[in-house]
């Protein structure tokens, strides 16, 4: 089964979505953190803290952060959870290069490393991590079901998944306000700061069609997770999806 987000690409042409997404993020890596703060109005930091708060009672010591980008979630998790080993995995070396510098500046190189990985075919062994996370990256997957199945595969039995994803508010007035914001502010602000038009046309288009709510929890159940749940923040602008890999 295909999902709308899988069919939305940053650029025109015949290249696979994975290739286009890598090229897009390499091109905006220098401006990504600044734009993240601006376009989320700073809410993104709080959303990450909500995700970390979900994981804290389980005290994961080995964590895989998929679509890690510039490492914001990985760094925040290490500081709050004191995990021994966090791997930030991404297809964009440009984004991870920014993340490596941030990790070095924070003095966390003993705890966080970065790997270039295709989320649809991870190189890690089965049952390698206590927790697997993804912040604002699932909508970029070329095959969402396969990506979540890979996250399930590398998670240890008893481990937990935590996904943060942007979503489309469903209720007045945020639904109407967010529609205007995504059509006008996001593309123009992104274009102004990064000089990359395609990336910030792609962002609202991908958010609009990414699976959300029950549709996403159903995909998690299909991948094998139990206790799949969704919680929304900021009147539906961000959704957190969680689940557990049952001990067998």
N, C-alpha and C positions, 0 to 999 in steps of 0.2 A: 504494500500500500504506500502511495506517495503522499506527501504533504506539501501544501502551498509554498512553505519556506524553502523547500528543496528545489523548487523551480524558479526562484527569484535569484538572479545573478547580479554581481556588481557591474559587469561589462557585457557588451554585445559580443557575439562570436561563438565559436564552437568549443572553446576550452571548457574542461570540466569545472564544476563549481569550486572544487577544492583548489585548483590552480588559480582561478580568478580571486578567490578569497585570500590566498597567500599573497598574491601580487598587490591586492588592495591594502592589506595591513602592512606590508613592507613599505608601501608608499606613504602611509599616514603615521607610521610609528613615532616620528619625531614630534608630532602634535597631539598624539592620542590622549595622553594623560590630561593635558590642558583642556582639550575638547570634552573629555569625559566629565570633568568637574563643571564646565560651563553648561553643557547640554542637559545634565542631570540636576542642575541647580545645587550640586553638592550632596544630593540624596544618595548617590551611589555608595558613599562610605558607610552610611547607616544601613543600607541594604546588606552590604557585606557583613557588618557586625551582627545582623539578625541571623544570617546563615551560620556564622561562627558560633553564635549562642546555641543554635540547634546541635552542633557537633560537640560542644564542650562537655556535656555529661558523659560522653562515651570515651573521652580522652584518647583520641586516635594518635598513634605515634608515627605511623607511616601514611602519608597522604599523597594522592595523585590529583593534581589540579589541571584538568583538561581545559584547552583553550585559555591558557594562563595569561596570554597577552604580555603585558609589561609587569606582571607578577604582583599586582596589588592585593589580590586575595591570598596568594601564597605567603606574602610578607605579613599580612594581618593575621593569618592563621598561626604562623610561627610565634608571633608575639603574644597572642592570646591563649594558644593551646600548648605552647612549648613542645611542639612535636619534634622528634629526633630527625625525621627525614621527610622532606616535602619535595616532590618532583613536579615542576611546572612544565607541562607538555603543550606544544603549540606547533602549527605548521609554518609560522612566520618567524624567521631568524631575526628580522628587523625589530619586531616587537620584543623578542626575548633578549636581544642585545641591550635594549633600554632596561629591561628587567634585571639583567645581570649587573648592570651598573648600580641600580637601586639596591639590590641585595648586597653588593660589595660596600656601598656607602652605609648601609644599615648594620654592617658587621655580621651578616647572617650566612656567609658562604659555606660554613660548616654544616648548615641545616637545610639549605635550599639549593637545588640545582635545576637546570633547564635542559630539556631534551626536545629536539625537533621530531615530532611524531605526527602520523596521520591518525586521527581519532577513530577512523573506521577500521584500522588494522594496527593496533598497538603492539609494540615489541615486547611488552612485559609478560611474565609468566602468569598463569592462572593464580588467583588468590594471593596477590602480591601486596595489597594495601588494606589498611584498616578503614580508610574512608576515601571516597572519590568525589571530587567537586567539579563544578563548571559554572563560571559566572559570565553570563551574557554572551555565550558562545554556541549554544545548541542550535540557534536559528541559522548558524553558518554551516551546519553539517550538511554534507551532500546526501546522506541517508541517515535520518534521525533514528530510526529503529536499530540500524546496525551500530551506530555510535553508542546508543544506550546499552545495547547488548555487550559491546566491548567493555564499557564501564562496569557492567555486572560481572563479566568474566574475570577481570583483574582484581575485583574486590574480594576480600576474605569473607568466608561465612561468618555471619554476625556483624559484618561491617555495614556502613551507612553511605548513602549517596545524598548529596545536597546540590541542587541546581538552582541558580538564580537566573531568571530570564525576564527581559522586558516584555510587557504585555499591553494589550489594548483595553483601557477602561471601558466598562459596559454600562455605566449609569451616569445620568445627568447630575451635575454639569461637567464633570471631568471628561466624559466621553467627547463632548463637543469641544471643550478647551484643548484637549490633547490632540484631537484631529487637526485643529488649526496649528498647534505648536509643531506637530510632526510634518505638516505639509509646507509650512512657511519658515519657522525658526530653525529647525534642525538642518535642512539643506543649505540655507543661506549662511548660517553661522559656520557650518562645516566647510563650506566653500571658501569663506573669508579667511579662516584660520589655517586650513590645511592646503588650500588650492586644489583640492581633489573633489571634483563635483560628483563623480560616480559613487564614491563611498557613502556620501551623506544623502544621496537619493536612495541608495540601497538600504540604508539603515531603517527608515520608516516603512519602506516597502516590505522588508523582511519581518519587522515587528507585527505588521498588520496581519500576516498570514501564518505566523509560527503557531503550532498547536499550543493551546493554553487551557487551564482549568482541567476539567474531567478528561478532555482529549489527551492531554499530556500524562495525567496519572494512568490512563488506560494503556499508554505506550510503555510506561514503567512497569505496570503489571505484566504486560506481554513479554517484556525483556526478562522477567523472572523475579522482580522485586516484590516484596510484600510490604504492607503498611504504607503504600504510596499515598501521599497527601499533598495538598496544595494550600498555601497561605499567601494572601496578597498584602501589599504594602502601598502606601501613598495613593489610596483610592483606586487601586488596580493598575498602577503604572508598572509595578514590579511584582513578579510572582516567585515564590520559593517552592520547589518541589523536593520532597524527601522520600526516602524509601530504605528498606533494609534487605540485605541478602540473608535469607534464613539459613541457620545451621542445618546441615544435612548429615 
